[in-house]
């Protein structure tokens, strides 16, 4: 699956951040690193691209695409993520 969108530049660490596909029970079925395709040294929104390869869960169903801020500090208040519902 090719994923494209926009995130604040501050969500990346040197132009990248994690992207995960979860099944309906919240189990990770694919992970990759999204790359910003514009200037990541900004608070403005920047386009990104990622490609995830996975086997469709048995029975298809629903799941989620999780886009997560790359928080290298480990400080909980700096965490952020977005869950986007998907159908398999």
Residue frames as a rotation matrix with the C-alpha (Angstrom) as fourth column:
UNK 1
0.586 0.811 0.000 0.00
0.811 -0.586 0.000 0.00
0.000 0.000 -1.000 0.00
UNK 2
-0.530 -0.679 0.508 1.35
0.653 -0.709 -0.266 3.43
0.541 0.191 0.819 -0.94
UNK 3
0.419 0.598 -0.683 0.56
0.889 -0.422 0.177 6.09
-0.182 -0.682 -0.709 1.65
UNK 4
-0.577 -0.532 0.620 0.85
0.619 -0.780 -0.092 9.80
0.533 0.331 0.779 0.92
UNK 5
0.583 0.773 -0.252 -0.20
0.771 -0.428 0.472 12.78
0.257 -0.469 -0.845 2.98
UNK 6
-0.008 -0.555 0.832 1.02
-0.015 -0.831 -0.555 15.79
1.000 -0.018 -0.002 4.90
UNK 7
0.542 0.077 -0.837 2.29
0.817 0.182 0.547 16.19
0.195 -0.980 0.036 8.46
UNK 8
0.950 -0.310 0.036 3.91
-0.307 -0.907 0.288 19.06
-0.057 -0.284 -0.957 10.34
UNK 9
0.373 -0.894 -0.248 7.66
-0.296 0.138 -0.945 19.08
0.879 0.426 -0.213 9.70
UNK 10
-0.216 -0.451 0.866 8.16
-0.941 -0.142 -0.308 18.81
0.262 -0.881 -0.393 13.47
UNK 11
0.747 0.532 0.398 6.69
-0.613 0.783 0.104 15.28
-0.257 -0.322 0.911 13.39
UNK 12
0.839 -0.462 -0.286 9.84
0.137 0.689 -0.711 13.96
0.526 0.558 0.642 11.75
UNK 13
0.560 -0.826 -0.065 13.37
-0.069 -0.124 0.990 13.33
-0.826 -0.549 -0.126 12.90
UNK 14
-0.489 -0.797 -0.355 15.64
-0.345 -0.197 0.918 14.40
-0.801 0.572 -0.179 10.07
UNK 15
-0.467 0.361 -0.807 12.82
-0.884 -0.217 0.414 13.93
-0.026 0.907 0.420 7.57
UNK 16
-0.510 0.316 -0.800 11.33
-0.143 0.886 0.441 10.60
0.848 0.339 -0.407 8.65
UNK 17
-0.418 0.434 0.798 8.76
-0.893 -0.034 -0.450 9.12
-0.168 -0.900 0.402 11.05
UNK 18
-0.955 -0.013 0.297 7.15
-0.013 1.000 0.001 5.70
-0.297 -0.003 -0.955 11.69
UNK 19
-0.172 0.919 -0.354 4.02
-0.976 -0.109 0.190 4.41
0.137 0.378 0.916 9.95
UNK 20
-0.925 -0.098 0.367 2.24
-0.219 0.926 -0.306 1.21
-0.310 -0.364 -0.878 11.03
UNK 21
-0.217 0.887 -0.408 -0.70
-0.644 0.185 0.743 -0.90
0.734 0.424 0.530 9.79
UNK 22
-0.813 0.051 0.579 -2.69
-0.499 0.451 -0.740 -2.57
-0.299 -0.891 -0.342 12.61
UNK 23
-0.718 0.645 -0.261 -5.30
0.295 0.621 0.726 -5.29
0.631 0.444 -0.636 12.33
UNK 24
0.143 0.906 0.397 -8.70
-0.125 -0.382 0.916 -5.03
0.982 -0.180 0.059 14.04
UNK 25
0.756 0.104 -0.646 -7.23
0.566 0.393 0.725 -6.28
0.330 -0.914 0.238 17.34
UNK 26
0.911 -0.411 0.039 -4.42
-0.396 -0.843 0.364 -3.71
-0.116 -0.347 -0.931 17.34
UNK 27
0.417 -0.790 0.449 -1.68
0.387 0.602 0.699 -6.14
-0.822 -0.118 0.557 16.32
UNK 28
0.107 -0.505 -0.857 0.99
-0.702 -0.648 0.294 -4.68
-0.704 0.570 -0.424 14.02
UNK 29
0.664 0.111 0.740 0.97
0.351 0.826 -0.440 -6.34
-0.660 0.552 0.509 10.60
UNK 30
0.307 -0.650 0.695 3.39
0.866 -0.113 -0.488 -3.95
0.396 0.751 0.528 8.84
UNK 31
0.659 -0.204 -0.724 5.74
0.304 -0.809 0.504 -1.11
-0.688 -0.552 -0.471 9.74
UNK 32
0.209 -0.670 0.712 7.90
0.924 -0.104 -0.368 1.23
0.320 0.735 0.598 7.73
UNK 33
-0.308 -0.365 -0.878 9.49
0.577 -0.806 0.133 4.64
-0.757 -0.466 0.459 7.83
UNK 34
0.713 0.558 0.425 7.77
0.693 -0.469 -0.548 7.48
-0.107 0.685 -0.721 6.00
UNK 35
-0.465 -0.884 -0.045 9.97
0.835 -0.454 0.311 10.06
-0.295 0.107 0.949 4.33
UNK 36
0.405 0.513 -0.757 9.13
0.209 -0.858 -0.470 13.73
-0.890 0.032 -0.455 4.00
UNK 37
0.133 -0.306 0.943 9.42
0.984 0.153 -0.090 14.95
-0.117 0.940 0.321 0.43
UNK 38
0.601 0.046 0.798 9.82
0.248 -0.960 -0.131 18.61
0.760 0.276 -0.589 1.34
UNK 39
-0.359 -0.767 0.532 11.73
-0.251 -0.469 -0.847 20.78
0.899 -0.437 -0.025 3.82
UNK 40
0.246 0.441 -0.863 11.44
0.624 0.609 0.489 19.05
0.742 -0.659 -0.125 7.22
UNK 41
-0.664 -0.550 -0.506 12.96
0.743 -0.415 -0.525 22.00
0.079 -0.725 0.685 9.10
UNK 42
-0.728 0.523 0.443 9.60
-0.344 -0.837 0.425 23.74
0.593 0.157 0.789 9.45
UNK 43
-0.768 0.597 0.232 6.45
-0.105 0.240 -0.965 23.72
-0.632 -0.766 -0.122 11.58
UNK 44
-0.141 0.715 -0.685 4.40
-0.953 -0.285 -0.101 23.93
-0.268 0.639 0.722 8.36
UNK 45
0.595 0.420 0.685 2.80
-0.203 0.903 -0.378 20.88
-0.778 0.085 0.623 6.77
UNK 46
-0.342 -0.784 -0.518 5.14
-0.868 0.052 0.494 18.88
-0.360 0.618 -0.698 4.56
UNK 47
0.602 0.572 -0.557 4.22
-0.753 0.639 -0.157 16.07
0.266 0.514 0.816 2.13
UNK 48
-0.313 -0.680 0.663 5.33
-0.754 0.602 0.261 12.52
-0.577 -0.418 -0.701 2.95
UNK 49
0.346 0.358 -0.867 5.36
-0.789 0.612 -0.062 9.12
0.509 0.705 0.494 1.27
UNK 50
-0.414 -0.446 0.794 5.57
-0.755 0.655 -0.025 5.56
-0.509 -0.610 -0.607 2.59
UNK 51
0.044 0.411 -0.910 5.04
-0.737 0.628 0.249 2.06
0.674 0.660 0.331 1.21
UNK 52
-0.241 -0.019 0.970 3.86
-0.830 0.523 -0.196 -0.82
-0.504 -0.852 -0.141 3.40
UNK 53
-0.311 0.103 -0.945 3.89
-0.624 0.728 0.285 -4.47
0.717 0.678 -0.163 2.32
UNK 54
-0.652 0.158 0.742 1.73
-0.629 0.433 -0.645 -6.96
-0.423 -0.887 -0.183 4.18
UNK 55
-0.857 0.475 -0.199 -0.58
0.292 0.767 0.571 -9.95
0.424 0.431 -0.796 3.84
UNK 56
-0.246 0.863 0.442 -4.26
-0.649 -0.485 0.586 -9.13
0.719 -0.143 0.680 4.23
UNK 57
-0.715 0.021 0.699 -5.51
-0.626 0.424 -0.654 -10.53
-0.310 -0.906 -0.290 7.55
UNK 58
-0.907 0.420 -0.022 -7.59
0.385 0.850 0.359 -13.72
0.169 0.317 -0.933 7.25
UNK 59
-0.069 0.981 -0.181 -11.18
0.977 0.030 -0.210 -12.67
-0.201 -0.192 -0.961 6.66
UNK 60
-0.225 -0.058 0.973 -10.20
0.539 -0.839 0.075 -9.13
0.811 0.541 0.220 5.68
UNK 61
0.359 0.482 -0.799 -12.04
0.933 -0.173 0.315 -6.79
0.014 -0.859 -0.512 7.96
UNK 62
0.865 0.004 0.501 -11.04
0.021 -0.999 -0.028 -3.48
0.501 0.035 -0.865 9.38
UNK 63
0.170 -0.848 -0.502 -7.81
0.983 0.178 0.031 -2.12
0.063 -0.499 0.865 10.76
UNK 64
0.909 0.072 -0.411 -5.94
0.163 -0.968 0.190 1.14
-0.384 -0.240 -0.892 11.22
UNK 65
0.265 -0.853 0.450 -3.10
0.643 -0.192 -0.741 3.09
0.719 0.486 0.498 9.70
UNK 66
0.783 -0.065 -0.618 -1.10
0.522 -0.471 0.711 4.73
-0.338 -0.880 -0.335 12.49
UNK 67
0.297 -0.682 0.669 1.01
0.384 -0.556 -0.737 7.77
0.874 0.475 0.097 11.67
UNK 68
0.747 -0.062 -0.662 3.22
0.663 -0.011 0.748 8.56
-0.054 -0.998 0.033 14.64
UNK 69
0.831 -0.494 0.257 5.36
-0.461 -0.869 -0.181 11.57
0.312 0.032 -0.949 15.50
UNK 70
0.334 -0.810 -0.482 9.03
0.524 0.584 -0.620 10.58
0.783 -0.045 0.620 15.76
UNK 71
0.853 0.055 0.519 9.67
-0.377 -0.623 0.685 11.52
0.361 -0.780 -0.511 19.39
UNK 72
0.194 -0.882 -0.430 13.40
0.238 0.467 -0.851 10.96
0.952 0.062 0.301 19.95
UNK 73
-0.317 -0.321 0.892 13.23
-0.676 -0.583 -0.450 12.72
0.665 -0.746 -0.032 23.33
UNK 74
-0.601 0.163 -0.783 11.16
0.417 0.899 -0.133 9.94
0.682 -0.406 -0.608 24.92
UNK 75
-0.946 0.318 -0.069 9.20
-0.126 -0.554 -0.823 12.60
-0.300 -0.770 0.564 26.83
UNK 76
-0.542 0.783 0.307 5.56
0.755 0.613 -0.232 11.47
-0.369 0.106 -0.923 26.92
UNK 77
0.246 0.709 -0.661 4.07
0.282 -0.704 -0.651 14.93
-0.927 -0.026 -0.373 26.38
UNK 78
-0.359 -0.429 -0.829 5.93
-0.678 -0.490 0.548 15.13
-0.641 0.759 -0.116 23.04
UNK 79
-0.807 0.125 0.578 4.17
0.360 0.880 0.311 11.99
-0.469 0.459 -0.755 21.72
UNK 80
-0.108 0.844 -0.526 1.48
-0.691 -0.444 -0.571 12.35
-0.715 0.302 0.631 19.08
UNK 81
-0.931 -0.136 0.339 -0.18
0.134 0.735 0.665 10.03
-0.340 0.664 -0.666 16.58
UNK 82
-0.209 0.882 -0.423 -3.16
-0.932 -0.310 -0.186 9.71
-0.295 0.355 0.887 14.26
UNK 83
-0.686 0.123 0.717 -5.17
0.165 0.986 -0.012 6.51
-0.708 0.110 -0.697 13.67
UNK 84
-0.403 0.527 -0.748 -6.90
-0.897 -0.390 0.209 6.30
-0.182 0.756 0.629 10.30
UNK 85
0.142 0.524 0.840 -9.48
-0.289 0.833 -0.471 3.51
-0.947 -0.176 0.270 9.85
UNK 86
-0.536 -0.300 -0.789 -8.86
-0.842 0.124 0.524 1.18
-0.059 0.946 -0.319 6.88
UNK 87
0.624 0.676 0.392 -10.72
-0.550 0.737 -0.393 -1.73
-0.555 0.030 0.831 5.29
UNK 88
-0.539 -0.821 0.190 -8.80
-0.474 0.482 0.737 -4.75
-0.697 0.307 -0.649 4.01
